[in-house]
Amino acid sequence: MSVNNLSQEQSKTREEYKKAKYEAEQKIKAKDAKADRAEVETKSDPQKFKRIRIRLIPVWLRLVLLVVFTFISLTAGAAVGYGILGDGKVADVFKESTWTHILDLVNKE
């Protein structure tokens, strides 16, 4: 058996619990409705309008930035790997002859 937190009574079934919860919510809504009628009726209900999300960075710009940052990180990784770790010149990474030599070593032609 579960305890009904709304009125601290022991509920016998789920249906009774749901019914008690629904009745308590209705009482709260009725009180809120009375308070709303007392206020100025020009205020709009926030539940009637769906919230529109305005993104700081649009989706298309995120995709472009992803491609740009991927290219930058690949270039920087190749420069560090070839120039610093491989004891070569960093500028040699951008030469075509370096990449043909690397591809020849990988393919073993």
C-alpha positions, 0 to 999 in steps of 0.5 A: 500500500502506498501513502498518499502524500497529498492528504497523508491517507493510505490509498488502496489502489492506484486509481484512488491515488490518481483520483486524490492527486487529480482532485488536489490539483483541481483545487489548486487550479481553482485557487489560482483561477480566482487569483488570476481573475482578481488581477488584470486580465491583459496579462497573457497565460505563459502556457498558451504560447510555445517557447521559441528557442533562439540559438546563439550559434545557428546549426549551419554555422556549427557545421561550418565551424566543425569542418574548419576546426577539423581541418585545422586540427588535422593540419596542426597534428600533421605538423607536430607529428612530422616536424617535432616527433619525426625530426623533420621540418614543419614546412615539409608537411605541406609539400606534395613530395612528402605525401607521395613519399609517405604513400609510397612507404605505406603502399610499398610500391 
